Amino acid sequence: MLIDCHMHTPLCGHAVGLPEEYARAAAARGIGLITMTCHVPMDWGPFGQSGIRMQAGELAKYFEMVRDAADTAETFGVEVRVGIEAEIFPDESKLENMDVLLAKAPFDFVIGSLHHQCESYQLWLAENGVTEDAAIIETYFKHLTAGVRSGRYDTIGHPDVIRIYGTVADFEPSEHEAVIKNFLAAVVEADCCMEVNTSGLSKGVYTVHPDPLILDWAAEMGVKLTIGSDSHRPESVGQHFDNVIPMLKKKGFHVLHFFRKRQRYSTSIALTEIS
């Protein structure tokens, strides 16, 4: 079964199309399961509010939208699950309300992402005197590693997104091998997953997230993968899967993972067919 486990709704303020439209796009591409993952509400302003994430008062609407889409999509053979894209952040005190939400809301799947481009992380870097590119990159991956070890997340989203949006001028994985491999080792040790996010092929340096070299290391170390298009419009569902999935096969990955009620399942890459 082909899966796509990362897409958004208009509630985040920068996506278009209802969940049902995403499900119909998935059906047209032969994708049998999708997971909606809107950005989690955060109460601290620097995480970004209007136009970036839904508000806490919109969660009921979010669940209703996804539930309605799931009921309709079942009639044309697509399973629709409800997830959330949660935040990774070095100051645990800023995540307390998010933790309450993750504990009580019936999510199927939780992505952990460190959005370095948000004011929240930019403030942290400035306040802690982390200004040089190399130090920023090393610090970013150390924070991802801490996120893995927190046990909050089912997968780590777009793990090398530090390479785009201008926080650093350049990113070469080979120059940061030790800290990246430490992150990958933590993923394995925690029995967490890492996301292959195909939206990277549409922006920045036009390379899949994470970089193919990081995927080589991940294959060698036994990292489990989820895959997501990070779609913000229905026509992007499954974007670049026709290139990325064959690449993953060549690198030695045999399965992809997805979640129902926070429980992990797998599907064979060998059986996936891209329409």
KEKE-5999 format. One record per residue (C-alpha): residue in three letters; residue number from 1; x, y, z; chain. Coordinates in pm, whole numbers, plus 50000, padded with zeros to 5 digits. Each point is the difference from the previous one (the first is absolute). Layout:
BEGIN
<res ALA	n NUM	east X	north Y	up Z	chain A>
...
***
This chain:
BEGIN
<res MET	n 1	east 50000	north 50000	up 50000	chain A>
<res LEU	n 2	east 50126	north 50343	up 49905	chain A>
<res ILE	n 3	east 49977	north 50257	up 50283	chain A>
<res ASP	n 4	east 50042	north 50374	up 50046	chain A>
<res CYS	n 5	east 50027	north 50107	up 50363	chain A>
<res HIS	n 6	east 50045	north 50378	up 49996	chain A>
<res MET	n 7	east 49749	north 50256	up 49873	chain A>
<res HIS	n 8	east 49823	north 50311	up 50121	chain A>
<res THR	n 9	east 49659	north 50167	up 50009	chain A>
<res PRO	n 10	east 49888	north 50362	up 49952	chain A>
<res LEU	n 11	east 49984	north 50038	up 50379	chain A>
<res CYS	n 12	east 50378	north 50055	up 50005	chain A>
<res GLY	n 13	east 49952	north 50311	up 49788	chain A>
<res HIS	n 14	east 50243	north 49908	up 49722	chain A>
<res ALA	n 15	east 49833	north 49697	up 49840	chain A>
<res VAL	n 16	east 49701	north 49965	up 49769	chain A>
<res GLY	n 17	east 49753	north 49720	up 49941	chain A>
<res LEU	n 18	east 49783	north 49791	up 50229	chain A>
<res PRO	n 19	east 50118	north 49660	up 50129	chain A>
<res GLU	n 20	east 49754	north 49828	up 49767	chain A>
<res GLU	n 21	east 50174	north 50163	up 49704	chain A>
<res TYR	n 22	east 50334	north 49866	up 50123	chain A>
<res ALA	n 23	east 49845	north 49655	up 50030	chain A>
<res ARG	n 24	east 49865	north 50015	up 49645	chain A>
<res ALA	n 25	east 50342	north 50107	up 49873	chain A>
<res ALA	n 26	east 50149	north 49704	up 50187	chain A>
<res ALA	n 27	east 49754	north 49761	up 49837	chain A>
<res ALA	n 28	east 50094	north 50132	up 49656	chain A>
<res ARG	n 29	east 50368	north 49922	up 50078	chain A>
<res GLY	n 30	east 49940	north 49654	up 50139	chain A>
<res ILE	n 31	east 50069	north 50106	up 50359	chain A>
<res GLY	n 32	east 49798	north 49795	up 50247	chain A>
<res LEU	n 33	east 50064	north 50187	up 50326	chain A>
<res ILE	n 34	east 50056	north 50366	up 50080	chain A>
<res THR	n 35	east 50051	north 50176	up 50331	chain A>
<res MET	n 36	east 49905	north 50363	up 50050	chain A>
<res THR	n 37	east 50260	north 50177	up 50216	chain A>
<res CYS	n 38	east 49915	north 50364	up 50057	chain A>
<res HIS	n 39	east 50237	north 50211	up 50212	chain A>
<res VAL	n 40	east 49936	north 49965	up 50371	chain A>
<res PRO	n 41	east 49857	north 50302	up 50187	chain A>
<res MET	n 42	east 50267	north 50176	up 50207	chain A>
<res ASP	n 43	east 49923	north 50267	up 50258	chain A>
<res TRP	n 44	east 50334	north 50185	up 49985	chain A>
<res GLY	n 45	east 49985	north 50268	up 49732	chain A>
<res PRO	n 46	east 50350	north 49955	up 49853	chain A>
<res PHE	n 47	east 49903	north 49653	up 49875	chain A>
<res GLY	n 48	east 49785	north 50185	up 49749	chain A>
<res GLN	n 49	east 49626	north 50033	up 50005	chain A>
<res SER	n 50	east 49778	north 50139	up 49724	chain A>
<res GLY	n 51	east 50091	north 49850	up 49665	chain A>
<res ILE	n 52	east 50228	north 49736	up 50151	chain A>
<res ARG	n 53	east 49795	north 49775	up 50229	chain A>
<res MET	n 54	east 49646	north 49936	up 50114	chain A>
<res GLN	n 55	east 49890	north 50122	up 50340	chain A>
<res ALA	n 56	east 49898	north 49783	up 50293	chain A>
<res GLY	n 57	east 49636	north 50096	up 49949	chain A>
<res GLU	n 58	east 50011	north 49852	up 49649	chain A>
<res LEU	n 59	east 50099	north 49648	up 50104	chain A>
<res ALA	n 60	east 49640	north 49879	up 50015	chain A>
<res LYS	n 61	east 49948	north 50127	up 49644	chain A>
<res TYR	n 62	east 50322	north 49827	up 49893	chain A>
<res PHE	n 63	east 49886	north 49663	up 50134	chain A>
<res GLU	n 64	east 49658	north 50049	up 49842	chain A>
<res MET	n 65	east 50151	north 50081	up 49660	chain A>
<res VAL	n 66	east 50223	north 49694	up 50004	chain A>
<res ARG	n 67	east 49725	north 49772	up 50131	chain A>
<res ASP	n 68	east 49761	north 50113	up 49724	chain A>
<res ALA	n 69	east 50271	north 49942	up 49740	chain A>
<res ALA	n 70	east 50073	north 49655	up 50141	chain A>
<res ASP	n 71	east 49633	north 49901	up 49974	chain A>
<res THR	n 72	east 49979	north 50113	up 49639	chain A>
<res ALA	n 73	east 50340	north 49867	up 49896	chain A>
<res GLU	n 74	east 49914	north 49654	up 50129	chain A>
<res THR	n 75	east 49750	north 49975	up 49715	chain A>
<res PHE	n 76	east 50277	north 50037	up 49741	chain A>
<res GLY	n 77	east 50267	north 49795	up 50175	chain A>
<res VAL	n 78	east 50220	north 50252	up 50179	chain A>
<res GLU	n 79	east 50065	north 49985	up 50373	chain A>
<res VAL	n 80	east 50028	north 50345	up 50160	chain A>
<res ARG	n 81	east 50172	north 50039	up 50338	chain A>
<res VAL	n 82	east 50038	north 50301	up 50226	chain A>
<res GLY	n 83	east 50343	north 50110	up 50115	chain A>
<res ILE	n 84	east 50175	north 50316	up 50111	chain A>
<res GLU	n 85	east 50330	north 50168	up 49920	chain A>
<res ALA	n 86	east 50135	north 50081	up 50346	chain A>
<res GLU	n 87	east 50294	north 50221	up 50092	chain A>
<res ILE	n 88	east 50351	north 49910	up 50114	chain A>
<res PHE	n 89	east 50151	north 50280	up 50208	chain A>
<res PRO	n 90	east 50292	north 50018	up 50246	chain A>
<res ASP	n 91	east 49807	north 50181	up 50276	chain A>
<res GLU	n 92	east 49774	north 49733	up 50147	chain A>
<res SER	n 93	east 49793	north 50258	up 50186	chain A>
<res LYS	n 94	east 49867	north 50124	up 49665	chain A>
<res LEU	n 95	east 49865	north 49652	up 49920	chain A>
<res GLU	n 96	east 49796	north 49936	up 50314	chain A>
<res ASN	n 97	east 49659	north 50083	up 49851	chain A>
<res MET	n 98	east 50088	north 49809	up 49685	chain A>
<res ASP	n 99	east 50079	north 49695	up 50212	chain A>
<res VAL	n 100	east 49658	north 50023	up 50164	chain A>
<res LEU	n 101	east 49839	north 50007	up 49657	chain A>
<res LEU	n 102	east 50203	north 49706	up 49869	chain A>
<res ALA	n 103	east 49905	north 49796	up 50306	chain A>
<res LYS	n 104	east 49626	north 50055	up 49978	chain A>
<res ALA	n 105	east 49918	north 50041	up 49629	chain A>
<res PRO	n 106	east 49932	north 49681	up 49799	chain A>
<res PHE	n 107	east 50272	north 50043	up 49739	chain A>
<res ASP	n 108	east 50105	north 49705	up 49785	chain A>
<res PHE	n 109	east 50342	north 50145	up 49925	chain A>
<res VAL	n 110	east 50231	north 50271	up 50136	chain A>
<res ILE	n 111	east 50277	north 50159	up 49795	chain A>
<res GLY	n 112	east 50274	north 50187	up 50185	chain A>
<res SER	n 113	east 50144	north 50294	up 49806	chain A>
<res LEU	n 114	east 50248	north 50269	up 50092	chain A>
<res HIS	n 115	east 49898	north 50309	up 49803	chain A>
<res HIS	n 116	east 50323	north 50199	up 50017	chain A>
<res GLN	n 117	east 49858	north 50277	up 49783	chain A>
<res CYS	n 118	east 49740	north 50094	up 50263	chain A>
<res GLU	n 119	east 50069	north 50292	up 50232	chain A>
<res SER	n 120	east 50003	north 49756	up 50292	chain A>
<res TYR	n 121	east 50319	north 49823	up 49889	chain A>
<res GLN	n 122	east 50158	north 50315	up 49864	chain A>
<res LEU	n 123	east 49960	north 50157	up 50345	chain A>
<res TRP	n 124	east 50151	north 49693	up 50168	chain A>
<res LEU	n 125	east 50304	north 50010	up 49772	chain A>
<res ALA	n 126	east 50056	north 50370	up 50060	chain A>
<res GLU	n 127	east 49949	north 49978	up 50377	chain A>
<res ASN	n 128	east 50246	north 49712	up 50023	chain A>
<res GLY	n 129	east 50264	north 50157	up 49776	chain A>
<res VAL	n 130	east 49979	north 49738	up 49726	chain A>
<res THR	n 131	east 50079	north 50203	up 49691	chain A>
<res GLU	n 132	east 50245	north 49811	up 49775	chain A>
<res ASP	n 133	east 49855	north 49769	up 49736	chain A>
<res ALA	n 134	east 50191	north 49692	up 50115	chain A>
<res ALA	n 135	east 49893	north 50052	up 50360	chain A>
<res ILE	n 136	east 49638	north 50056	up 49899	chain A>
<res ILE	n 137	east 49992	north 49677	up 49800	chain A>
<res GLU	n 138	east 50162	north 49798	up 50280	chain A>
<res THR	n 139	east 49763	north 50154	up 50256	chain A>
<res TYR	n 140	east 49698	north 49930	up 49779	chain A>
<res PHE	n 141	east 50082	north 49629	up 49974	chain A>
<res LYS	n 142	east 50071	north 49980	up 50373	chain A>
<res HIS	n 143	east 49653	north 50140	up 50062	chain A>
<res LEU	n 144	east 49850	north 49746	up 49759	chain A>
<res THR	n 145	east 50181	north 49729	up 50197	chain A>
<res ALA	n 146	east 49854	north 50129	up 50325	chain A>
<res GLY	n 147	east 49659	north 49999	up 49834	chain A>
<res VAL	n 148	east 50039	north 49635	up 49907	chain A>
<res ARG	n 149	east 50100	north 49912	up 50356	chain A>
<res SER	n 150	east 49699	north 50182	up 50144	chain A>
<res GLY	n 151	east 49773	north 49724	up 49875	chain A>
<res ARG	n 152	east 49736	north 50249	up 49883	chain A>
<res TYR	n 153	east 50012	north 49929	up 49630	chain A>
<res ASP	n 154	east 49932	north 49711	up 49763	chain A>
<res THR	n 155	east 50227	north 50140	up 49730	chain A>
<res ILE	n 156	east 50234	north 50295	up 49953	chain A>
<res GLY	n 157	east 49883	north 50225	up 49718	chain A>
<res HIS	n 158	east 50214	north 50139	up 49716	chain A>
<res PRO	n 159	east 50314	north 49940	up 50212	chain A>
<res ASP	n 160	east 50240	north 50217	up 49800	chain A>
<res VAL	n 161	east 49765	north 50293	up 49939	chain A>
<res ILE	n 162	east 50278	north 50215	up 50152	chain A>
<res ARG	n 163	east 50146	north 50011	up 49649	chain A>
<res ILE	n 164	east 49723	north 50232	up 49872	chain A>
<res TYR	n 165	east 49826	north 50324	up 50105	chain A>
<res GLY	n 166	east 50323	north 50195	up 50052	chain A>
<res THR	n 167	east 50105	north 49925	up 50358	chain A>
<res VAL	n 168	east 50330	north 49864	up 49862	chain A>
<res ALA	n 169	east 50167	north 50078	up 49669	chain A>
<res ASP	n 170	east 50105	north 49646	up 49915	chain A>
<res PHE	n 171	east 49948	north 49646	up 50124	chain A>
<res GLU	n 172	east 50225	north 49708	up 49910	chain A>
<res PRO	n 173	east 49906	north 49683	up 50192	chain A>
<res SER	n 174	east 50351	north 49856	up 49964	chain A>
<res GLU	n 175	east 50137	north 50289	up 50207	chain A>
<res HIS	n 176	east 49769	north 49911	up 50290	chain A>
<res GLU	n 177	east 50012	north 49621	up 49982	chain A>
<res ALA	n 178	east 50060	north 49938	up 50371	chain A>
<res VAL	n 179	east 49707	north 50203	up 50133	chain A>
<res ILE	n 180	east 49764	north 49874	up 49728	chain A>
<res LYS	n 181	east 50095	north 49639	up 50066	chain A>
<res ASN	n 182	east 49947	north 50061	up 50370	chain A>
<res PHE	n 183	east 49648	north 50116	up 49914	chain A>
<res LEU	n 184	east 49942	north 49691	up 49785	chain A>
<res ALA	n 185	east 50131	north 49774	up 50277	chain A>
<res ALA	n 186	east 49755	north 50160	up 50242	chain A>
<res VAL	n 187	east 49715	north 49931	up 49755	chain A>
<res VAL	n 188	east 50098	north 49633	up 49990	chain A>
<res GLU	n 189	east 50052	north 49973	up 50376	chain A>
<res ALA	n 190	east 49664	north 50165	up 50076	chain A>
<res ASP	n 191	east 49822	north 49785	up 49739	chain A>
<res CYS	n 192	east 49874	north 50322	up 49844	chain A>
<res CYS	n 193	east 49963	north 50071	up 49628	chain A>
<res MET	n 194	east 50148	north 50261	up 49771	chain A>
<res GLU	n 195	east 49796	north 50164	up 49726	chain A>
<res VAL	n 196	east 50092	north 50002	up 49634	chain A>
<res ASN	n 197	east 49837	north 50326	up 49899	chain A>
<res THR	n 198	east 49969	north 50031	up 49625	chain A>
<res SER	n 199	east 49911	north 50370	up 50002	chain A>
<res GLY	n 200	east 50373	north 50074	up 50012	chain A>
<res LEU	n 201	east 50011	north 49926	up 49628	chain A>
<res SER	n 202	east 49774	north 50299	up 49938	chain A>
<res LYS	n 203	east 50187	north 50268	up 50195	chain A>
<res GLY	n 204	east 50335	north 50115	up 50130	chain A>
<res VAL	n 205	east 50279	north 49792	up 49848	chain A>
<res TYR	n 206	east 49745	north 49763	up 49840	chain A>
<res THR	n 207	east 50113	north 49689	up 50185	chain A>
<res VAL	n 208	east 49790	north 49759	up 50201	chain A>
<res HIS	n 209	east 49994	north 50043	up 50379	chain A>
<res PRO	n 210	east 50225	north 49863	up 50132	chain A>
<res ASP	n 211	east 50290	north 50023	up 49758	chain A>
<res PRO	n 212	east 50080	north 49673	up 49816	chain A>
<res LEU	n 213	east 50329	north 49970	up 50189	chain A>
<res ILE	n 214	east 49811	north 50008	up 50330	chain A>
<res LEU	n 215	east 49769	north 49733	up 49860	chain A>
<res ASP	n 216	east 50306	north 49785	up 49921	chain A>
<res TRP	n 217	east 50108	north 50026	up 50364	chain A>
<res ALA	n 218	east 49645	north 49932	up 50116	chain A>
<res ALA	n 219	east 49981	north 49685	up 49789	chain A>
<res GLU	n 220	east 50330	north 49874	up 50143	chain A>
<res MET	n 221	east 49884	north 50068	up 50356	chain A>
<res GLY	n 222	east 49653	north 49847	up 49970	chain A>
<res VAL	n 223	east 49788	north 50314	up 50030	chain A>
<res LYS	n 224	east 49626	north 49949	up 49949	chain A>
<res LEU	n 225	east 49833	north 50238	up 49755	chain A>
<res THR	n 226	east 49668	north 50171	up 49952	chain A>
<res ILE	n 227	east 49930	north 50184	up 49676	chain A>
<res GLY	n 228	east 49805	north 50317	up 49941	chain A>
<res SER	n 229	east 49944	north 50252	up 49724	chain A>
<res ASP	n 230	east 49946	north 50290	up 50245	chain A>
<res SER	n 231	east 49716	north 50100	up 49771	chain A>
<res HIS	n 232	east 49840	north 50339	up 50043	chain A>
<res ARG	n 233	east 49767	north 49949	up 49703	chain A>
<res PRO	n 234	east 49830	north 49687	up 49866	chain A>
<res GLU	n 235	east 50202	north 49987	up 49677	chain A>
<res SER	n 236	east 50317	north 49952	up 50205	chain A>
<res VAL	n 237	east 49889	north 49674	up 50161	chain A>
<res GLY	n 238	east 50261	north 49737	up 49921	chain A>
<res GLN	n 239	east 50227	north 50259	up 49839	chain A>
<res HIS	n 240	east 50331	north 49855	up 49877	chain A>
<res PHE	n 241	east 49919	north 49652	up 50134	chain A>
<res ASP	n 242	east 50072	north 49861	up 49652	chain A>
<res ASN	n 243	east 50364	north 50108	up 50040	chain A>
<res VAL	n 244	east 50050	north 49964	up 50374	chain A>
<res ILE	n 245	east 49860	north 49652	up 50059	chain A>
<res PRO	n 246	east 50224	north 49833	up 49737	chain A>
<res MET	n 247	east 50295	north 50186	up 50157	chain A>
<res LEU	n 248	east 49910	north 49862	up 50343	chain A>
<res LYS	n 249	east 49983	north 49649	up 49857	chain A>
<res LYS	n 250	east 50347	north 50038	up 49849	chain A>
<res LYS	n 251	east 50137	north 50120	up 50333	chain A>
<res GLY	n 252	east 49877	north 49681	up 50165	chain A>
<res PHE	n 253	east 49682	north 50108	up 50175	chain A>
<res HIS	n 254	east 49739	north 49725	up 49995	chain A>
<res VAL	n 255	east 49703	north 50147	up 50185	chain A>
<res LEU	n 256	east 49829	north 50329	up 50077	chain A>
<res HIS	n 257	east 49805	north 50063	up 50318	chain A>
<res PHE	n 258	east 49671	north 50162	up 50094	chain A>
<res PHE	n 259	east 49797	north 50035	up 50318	chain A>
<res ARG	n 260	east 49653	north 49933	up 50128	chain A>
<res LYS	n 261	east 49919	north 50111	up 50355	chain A>
<res ARG	n 262	east 50374	north 50057	up 50060	chain A>
<res GLN	n 263	east 50075	north 49636	up 49913	chain A>
<res ARG	n 264	east 50251	north 49937	up 49722	chain A>
<res TYR	n 265	east 49926	north 49788	up 49693	chain A>
<res SER	n 266	east 50210	north 49930	up 49693	chain A>
<res THR	n 267	east 49950	north 49957	up 49630	chain A>
<res SER	n 268	east 50246	north 49846	up 49757	chain A>
<res ILE	n 269	east 50175	north 50238	up 49763	chain A>
<res ALA	n 270	east 50024	north 49713	up 49753	chain A>
<res LEU	n 271	east 49621	north 49995	up 49972	chain A>
<res THR	n 272	east 49949	north 50372	up 49947	chain A>
<res GLU	n 273	east 49882	north 50118	up 49662	chain A>
<res ILE	n 274	east 49995	north 50367	up 49906	chain A>
<res SER	n 275	east 49728	north 50115	up 49762	chain A>
***
